[in-house]
Amino acid sequence: MGALALVTDADSLPIDYDMPLLLDACRAVGLTAEVCDWDDPSVDWGRFGTVLLRSPWTYVERLPEFLAWGERVAASTQLFNPMPVVRWSLDKLYLADLAAYGVPVVPSRIVGPGTDPLTAVREFRTAHPQAAEIVVKPTVGAYSKDVQRYGRHRDAEAAGHIARLLGRGDRVILQPYLESIDRDGETDMIYFDGVYSHAIRKSALLLPDGTVSAPTQDVRKARDADEGERAVAQAVFDAAASHLGLDRPLLYGRVDLVRADDGTPVVLEMELCEPSLSLPFAEGGALRFARALAGRLDR
């Protein structure tokens, strides 16, 4: 089946807490795995039978370069998850696609070039009068970078944030800040080869005072997902398969859910390219992933 490349980068590997466990699990199932930086020009990607995207998180600042790299790799070997999935899932515009398939998502508005930021903020607040706060974030991002929550007295600040993001070429997404996040956190659900593996609770990262906590290990703990949450996550994967024309389950994926005001689970985001899988919080999770990978390579 050939050697396996686990893709990261020099800045991201120190905070990839999944990698040591995944390396051990790969060895346990007989896979020869090598950790490689996506932006290392000395790597001959064609010598690997499979390239697995794990933590190339510097892509956020270098998206065109990263996507071009991915296309080159996919042309020379097997890439997981494949490039159509990567391109679609790295931009939160996918939320509109999920909603079109009937998946419950956090209400969202996209703000693009040519839109007045303050008008966008005020219109969004009018459309969601029950929301005491709103969230501003770029549609492409990771680890809560450039994400902020704003109360009603901070419309000018929110508009300034939007203007800065638009000014550097980003598109922006506005969402209500759901109060349940402060109370219950979010539920991150991890799937391997279309099968639920485990879930974690992630505490709120956007704090009321405007600061943003890093998503370190201490804000996570094991949590089991209930039937309602699993049903929504399955709807996400079904919608992705339909939208992208997939003929088999994705090798891996993560769906992040929060609770709407009525208590029902809704999608905050999904991660189908390079998700943190919270393997340290899932007994046997790394081995389940390695077995799913080995089974996919055997096929």
N, C-alpha and C positions, 0 to 999 in steps of 0.2 A: 504493500500500500504506500510505501515511500515515507520519507521524513515529513514531519509536521512542523510548520512555523507558527508560533504563537506571537501575534503582532502587538507591539506596544510602542513606546518611545522613551527616550532617556528621562524626560521630565515626568512622565506618568508612571513608570514602573515602580518607583518607591511608594506610591499610594495604591498600587494594584495588589490588594490583599488576597485576591483570588489566585494569583499566579503560582505561589508556592504549592498550594493545595492541588491545583490543576496539574502542575508538573508531576507531583507524586502520583496522582491518579492516572495520568497517561502512562507512566512507567508500570503501574500496577496492571494495566490492561494490555501491555505490550506495544504501546505507541512510542516511537522515538520523536521527542518534541524538542524544539530549539526556540529560545526566546530571541526575537529579532525586532529592531526598530524599523518602523515603516519608512522613515526618512533617511535610512542608512544607504548611501549610494553603492556601497561595496557588496550588498547582499544580492546574490543571484537567486531570484525568486523562482525561476524555472526549475531549480534543482529540488524543490519541495513538491511532494505529491499533493499536499493540501496546505493552504494558508488560512489561518483562523484569526479573525479580528478579535482582539481582546481589550487592549487599553491604549489605542492610539489617540489619546484625548487632546493632543495639540492640534488635531484637525480643525478645531473651532476657529483658530486664527489663520488657518492655511487651507481653507476648504477646497478651492479650485485645485491646488497642488495635491491634496489628499485624494480627491476624486480621480484626477488624472493618474495618480499612482495606482489606485484600485483598478482602473480599467486596464492598465498595463499588466498587473498581476493576474487579473481574471483571464487575460488573453493567453497566458503562458501556463497556468495551473488552475486547480480548483480552489475557489475562494468561498469562504463561509463568513457570514451569510452573503449571497451573491449580490452583484452590483445593482441590479434593479431595486432590491430591497434596501440596500445602503442609501442610494440616492433618494428614495421616497421617504425613508424613516428618519433621515437626518434633519429634515425641515418640518417643524410642527404644523405646517400647512396640512399635513396628513390628518389632523383632527377633523377638518371639514370632510375629508373623504370617509373617515370612520362614521361621522354623523350621518352622512348620506346613506350608509348601509344600516342605519338604525341603532348604532352603538351609542349608549349614553356617554356624553363627554362634558367636561366643564365648559360652560358657555364661553365663547371666545369671539373676539373681533380682530381681524388682521388690519394693521395700519401700514400702508405702503407709501412710496414716494408721491408727492403732490398733495398729501393730506395734511391739513392743519392740525398739529398735535393737540392743542388745547380744545379745539372743537371735537376731536375724536374722544378725548377724555370725558368731556361733558355729555356727549351723546351716549357714551357707554354707561355712564352713571345714570342717566335718565332711563336707559333701557333696563337697568338692574338696580332699582331703587332700594332693594332690600340689602344690598351689599354695602357694609360700612367701609370696606376697603377694596381697592382693586390692585391687580398685579400687572406690572409692565415687564416684559421679557423679550429678548430677540427670538425669532423663530428658529434660529440655529444656535445652539449653545449646549453647554454641559456644566455640571457641578455648580449650578445656581449662579454662574458668572453673569453679571449684568442684569440680574433679576432683583426686583424691588417691589415692596408693597406700599401703598399710599392711602392714607385716610382722606376723608372728604375735604379737609382744610389744606390739602397739599396738591391741589390740581395743577398749579403752576409748576411745581417740582416734577410731577409726573409728566407733564408736557415737555419740560426741558429734557428729561430722560429720553423720551421718545425722539425728540429732535436730535439728540446726540447719536442715538442708534441709527436713525435714518440718514444722518449726515455721513456716517461711515459705510453706508451701503446696505445696512441690515433692513429686513422687514421686522415688524413688531407685532406682538400678540398681546391683547388686553384680556384679562379674565377677572371675575370677581374673586376676592380672597374668601374662601369658605371657612367659617368659624370652626368647623369640625377639625380642621387641620391642627389648630392649637390644642384642641382637646384630645383627639384620637390619633394625630399623625396621619401618615399615609401607609397604605399596604402595597408593598412591592412584591409582585408575584412572578416567579421564575419558572419557565417551561423549557424542557429539553425534548426535541423530536416530537413536539406536539403534546407532551404529557406534563402535567403539573408536577413540579419537583418540590418547591418550598416557597415560603414567603417570609418577609420581615416587616416589622413596624419601623418606619423612619420618622423620627420626631420632626416637628416644624423647624425649617431652616431659615425662613424669613421672619425675623423677630419684630415685635411692635415698635421698637425704638429705631427701626430702619437698618439695623445691622443684619448681616447675613452670616449664618453659621456655616462652616465647612461641613460637608457630609462625611464626617469621620466615623470611625467604628463605634464611638460611644453614643451616637445618636440612633443606633440600630439595635434591634433585638429580634429574636425569632418570634414569629407570629404565624398561626395557621389561618388560611383564607377560608371563609365560609362559602356555602353553596352559591349564594348570590354573587359574591365576588368572583368565584370561578366561572360562573355563567357569563359575566361581563368580559372577563379575560378571554374566554373561548370565543366570544363574539368578535373581539378584536382580531384574533388570529384567523377566524373565518373571513372577516372583512378584508384582511390583508391578502389572504389567498385569492379571494375573488378579484380584488382590485388589481393585483399583480399577475394574475393568471398562473399561480403556483400549482404544481401537480403533486406536491408532497409537503408535509409539515416543515416549517422552519427548524433548523437544527437547534437554535436557541432563541430566546426572546424574553423580554420582561415587560410587564404591564403594571403601571403605577396607578392605584385607585385612591380616591378620597370619597368622603360622604357628602352628598348634597344636603341642602337644608331639610329635606324630607327624610333623610337617613339612608337613601338608596345609594349604592356605589356608582361612581362615575369616573371616567378615565381622565386623569391629569396628564399623563403622557405615556408613551410606549418607547421601548429601546430595543431595536432589532439589529443594530449595527455593532456597537461596542459596549454593551451594558455591563455595569458592575453587577455581579451575580450574588454577592453576599454569601459566598461559600463558607466563610468561617462560622456562619450562624446556622448552617444546615448540615446536620450529621449525614454523611453519605452523599451529600450533594455533588461534590467534585467527582466522585466515582460514578454517579449517575450520568454526569455530563460526559466523562471520558468514555463510558460504555456506549452512550448514544453516538458519540463521535466515531468510535471504532466500528459500530454497526453501520453507520452511514458510509464509512470508507470501504468496508467490506462489500457493500452493495455497488 
